């Protein structure tokens, strides 16, 4: 069973079993606010996450935190395998190698998207970049052909250095550029001011920086917001915006983010 689908079913089950849902006096930090959720991440994950949360019963807003510009790469030859650290690299992947080349993806969602393009062999590290390097070591040899690493600008460098230290020949190519959003949309700004948003879910440190910068340009207070961060680096960036109530996902993937969010607390009339 897909891990995200399993998490959706689990959270739905929790929502249905919540006792006295209108009484939230005993809520702890892992119990969600009855207000809405702001998802902070670039496409295509933004729309997919909002659709998932809506199915779970949340009222959802989105901030496209990064504007992604894909790059078209020339055909790459002599490649033993391709490593991609983000779904943003898929556009370049589809144009530069044939579908019989093995693809090593950091996350399950990225692996699923690659599979839909018709690639025959896809290996997922389930959100763990360190595990990705280990999978490459297990399945490929330094004497094999070149590894192609597709990433954003200034991304993927530690992974490339790790594999090179193990003797692999790594060809790193920038597959996309990312520019941070400069402002909150009017509907998001209005929802934050009116207290309709109680939780923000932030899926990268870069997205956190974009959110913090956009909020700093407004008169919105963030001290009452609860944040769900996908990593420690993301959490540290959010603290710069004055957000104190931050939960960090146990693993850097959608399933762990949903676990941290918890079930919706329905509001029933008294």
TAURRA-V643250 format. One record per pair of residues at least 12 apart in sequence whose ideal C-beta (glycine too) atoms are under 7 Angstrom apart, sorted by sequence separation. I is the first residue (numbers start at 1). J is the second residue. D is the distance in whole Angstrom. If there is no record, write none. Layout:
i=I j=J d=D
i=I j=J d=D
This chain:
i=50 j=62 d=5
i=123 j=135 d=6
i=160 j=172 d=5
i=111 j=124 d=4
i=235 j=248 d=5
i=247 j=260 d=5
i=39 j=53 d=7
i=82 j=97 d=6
i=37 j=53 d=6
i=46 j=62 d=5
i=103 j=119 d=5
i=108 j=124 d=5
i=147 j=163 d=6
i=156 j=172 d=6
i=227 j=243 d=5
i=232 j=248 d=6
i=105 j=122 d=6
i=107 j=124 d=7
i=229 j=246 d=6
i=231 j=248 d=7
i=46 j=64 d=6
i=79 j=97 d=6
i=103 j=121 d=7
i=108 j=126 d=6
i=225 j=243 d=6
i=227 j=245 d=7
i=73 j=92 d=5
i=82 j=101 d=6
i=84 j=103 d=7
i=99 j=118 d=5
i=102 j=121 d=4
i=103 j=122 d=5
i=104 j=123 d=5
i=105 j=124 d=5
i=106 j=125 d=5
i=107 j=126 d=7
i=222 j=241 d=5
i=223 j=242 d=6
i=226 j=245 d=5
i=227 j=246 d=4
i=228 j=247 d=5
i=229 j=248 d=5
i=230 j=249 d=5
i=68 j=88 d=5
i=72 j=92 d=7
i=76 j=96 d=5
i=81 j=101 d=7
i=99 j=119 d=5
i=100 j=120 d=6
i=107 j=127 d=5
i=222 j=242 d=5
i=229 j=249 d=7
i=37 j=58 d=5
i=39 j=60 d=6
i=43 j=64 d=6
i=70 j=91 d=4
i=71 j=92 d=6
i=75 j=96 d=6
i=76 j=97 d=6
i=81 j=102 d=4
i=82 j=103 d=5
i=83 j=104 d=5
i=84 j=105 d=5
i=85 j=106 d=5
i=93 j=114 d=7
i=99 j=120 d=6
i=102 j=123 d=7
i=106 j=127 d=6
i=147 j=168 d=5
i=149 j=170 d=6
i=151 j=172 d=7
i=153 j=174 d=5
i=222 j=243 d=5
i=223 j=244 d=7
i=228 j=249 d=7
i=231 j=252 d=5
i=36 j=58 d=6
i=42 j=64 d=6
i=70 j=92 d=6
i=73 j=95 d=6
i=74 j=96 d=7
i=79 j=101 d=6
i=82 j=104 d=7
i=87 j=109 d=7
i=147 j=169 d=7
i=149 j=171 d=7
i=152 j=174 d=7
i=230 j=252 d=5
i=36 j=59 d=4
i=37 j=60 d=5
i=38 j=61 d=5
i=39 j=62 d=5
i=40 j=63 d=5
i=42 j=65 d=6
i=72 j=95 d=5
i=73 j=96 d=4
i=81 j=104 d=6
i=87 j=110 d=5
i=90 j=113 d=6
i=94 j=117 d=5
i=106 j=129 d=6
i=146 j=169 d=5
i=147 j=170 d=5
i=148 j=171 d=5
i=149 j=172 d=4
i=150 j=173 d=6
i=151 j=174 d=7
i=152 j=175 d=7
i=36 j=60 d=6
i=41 j=65 d=6
i=42 j=66 d=4
i=86 j=110 d=7
i=90 j=114 d=6
i=142 j=166 d=6
i=147 j=171 d=7
i=151 j=175 d=6
i=152 j=176 d=5
i=153 j=177 d=6
i=36 j=61 d=6
i=38 j=63 d=6
i=40 j=65 d=5
i=43 j=68 d=7
i=142 j=167 d=3
i=146 j=171 d=5
i=148 j=173 d=7
i=150 j=175 d=4
i=152 j=177 d=7
i=200 j=225 d=6
i=202 j=227 d=6
i=212 j=237 d=6
i=42 j=68 d=5
i=84 j=110 d=6
i=87 j=113 d=6
i=106 j=132 d=5
i=133 j=159 d=6
i=142 j=168 d=5
i=152 j=178 d=5
i=180 j=206 d=7
i=204 j=230 d=7
i=205 j=231 d=7
i=208 j=234 d=5
i=212 j=238 d=7
i=215 j=241 d=6
i=90 j=117 d=7
i=132 j=159 d=7
i=136 j=163 d=6
i=193 j=220 d=6
i=198 j=225 d=7
i=199 j=226 d=5
i=200 j=227 d=5
i=201 j=228 d=5
i=202 j=229 d=6
i=203 j=230 d=5
i=230 j=257 d=6
i=104 j=132 d=6
i=178 j=206 d=7
i=192 j=220 d=5
i=198 j=226 d=6
i=202 j=230 d=7
i=205 j=233 d=4
i=209 j=237 d=5
i=212 j=240 d=5
i=133 j=162 d=5
i=137 j=166 d=6
i=180 j=209 d=7
i=181 j=210 d=5
i=189 j=218 d=6
i=199 j=228 d=6
i=205 j=234 d=5
i=208 j=237 d=4
i=212 j=241 d=4
i=228 j=257 d=6
i=129 j=159 d=6
i=133 j=163 d=6
i=180 j=210 d=4
i=184 j=214 d=5
i=204 j=234 d=6
i=208 j=238 d=5
i=104 j=135 d=6
i=183 j=214 d=5
i=184 j=215 d=7
i=189 j=220 d=7
i=104 j=136 d=6
i=182 j=214 d=7
i=202 j=234 d=5
i=205 j=237 d=5
i=228 j=260 d=5
i=180 j=213 d=7
i=181 j=214 d=6
i=228 j=261 d=6
i=183 j=217 d=7
i=184 j=218 d=7
i=202 j=238 d=6
i=15 j=57 d=6
i=45 j=87 d=7
i=44 j=87 d=6
i=8 j=52 d=6
i=12 j=56 d=6
i=85 j=129 d=7
i=11 j=56 d=6
i=8 j=55 d=7
i=8 j=56 d=6
i=83 j=132 d=7
i=97 j=148 d=7
i=83 j=136 d=7
i=81 j=136 d=7
i=201 j=257 d=6
i=93 j=150 d=6
i=92 j=150 d=6
i=81 j=140 d=6
i=80 j=140 d=6
i=201 j=261 d=7
i=89 j=150 d=4
i=89 j=151 d=6
i=199 j=261 d=7
i=45 j=109 d=7
i=80 j=144 d=4
i=83 j=147 d=6
i=88 j=152 d=6
i=80 j=145 d=4
i=86 j=151 d=7
i=79 j=145 d=6
i=80 j=146 d=6
i=81 j=147 d=6
i=82 j=148 d=5
i=83 j=149 d=5
i=84 j=150 d=5
i=85 j=151 d=5
i=86 j=152 d=7
i=78 j=145 d=5
i=79 j=146 d=6
i=80 j=147 d=6
i=78 j=146 d=5
i=82 j=150 d=6
i=79 j=148 d=5
i=85 j=155 d=6
i=85 j=156 d=5
i=76 j=148 d=5
i=85 j=159 d=7
i=83 j=159 d=7
i=92 j=175 d=4
i=92 j=176 d=7
i=89 j=175 d=4
i=88 j=175 d=7
i=89 j=176 d=6
i=88 j=176 d=5
i=73 j=173 d=6
i=73 j=175 d=7
i=71 j=174 d=6
i=71 j=175 d=6
i=3 j=108 d=6
i=70 j=175 d=7
i=71 j=176 d=6
i=70 j=176 d=5
i=69 j=176 d=6
i=68 j=176 d=5
i=69 j=177 d=5
i=68 j=178 d=5
i=66 j=178 d=4
i=67 j=179 d=5
i=66 j=179 d=7
i=66 j=180 d=6
i=67 j=181 d=7
i=65 j=180 d=7
i=66 j=181 d=7
i=65 j=181 d=5
i=64 j=181 d=6
i=63 j=181 d=7
i=63 j=184 d=6
i=127 j=251 d=6
i=63 j=188 d=6
i=127 j=252 d=4
i=61 j=187 d=7
i=127 j=253 d=4
i=61 j=188 d=5
i=126 j=253 d=6
i=61 j=191 d=6
i=61 j=197 d=6
i=66 j=206 d=6
i=66 j=207 d=6
i=65 j=207 d=4
i=66 j=210 d=6
i=65 j=210 d=4
i=108 j=253 d=7
i=109 j=254 d=6
i=65 j=211 d=6
i=107 j=253 d=6
i=63 j=211 d=6
i=38 j=188 d=6
i=36 j=191 d=7
i=45 j=203 d=7
i=38 j=197 d=5
i=35 j=195 d=7
i=36 j=196 d=5
i=37 j=197 d=7
i=40 j=200 d=6
i=35 j=196 d=6
i=36 j=197 d=5
i=40 j=201 d=7
i=35 j=197 d=6
i=36 j=198 d=7
i=37 j=199 d=5
i=38 j=200 d=4
i=39 j=201 d=5
i=40 j=202 d=5
i=41 j=203 d=4
i=35 j=198 d=3
i=40 j=203 d=7
i=41 j=204 d=7
i=37 j=201 d=6
i=33 j=198 d=3
i=33 j=199 d=6
i=41 j=207 d=5
i=32 j=199 d=6
i=40 j=207 d=5
i=40 j=211 d=5
i=33 j=226 d=6
i=58 j=264 d=6
i=57 j=264 d=4
i=56 j=264 d=6
i=29 j=245 d=7
i=30 j=247 d=7
i=29 j=247 d=7
i=32 j=261 d=6
i=32 j=262 d=4
i=31 j=262 d=6
i=32 j=263 d=7
i=34 j=265 d=4
i=30 j=262 d=6
i=32 j=264 d=7
i=32 j=265 d=6
i=34 j=267 d=5
i=24 j=265 d=6
i=21 j=265 d=6
i=18 j=263 d=6
i=21 j=266 d=5
i=22 j=267 d=6
i=22 j=268 d=5
i=11 j=258 d=6
i=18 j=265 d=7
i=21 j=268 d=6
i=7 j=255 d=4
i=15 j=263 d=4
i=22 j=270 d=7
i=14 j=263 d=4
i=15 j=264 d=5
i=4 j=254 d=5
i=8 j=258 d=7
i=4 j=255 d=5
i=7 j=258 d=4
i=3 j=255 d=4
i=7 j=259 d=6
i=11 j=263 d=5
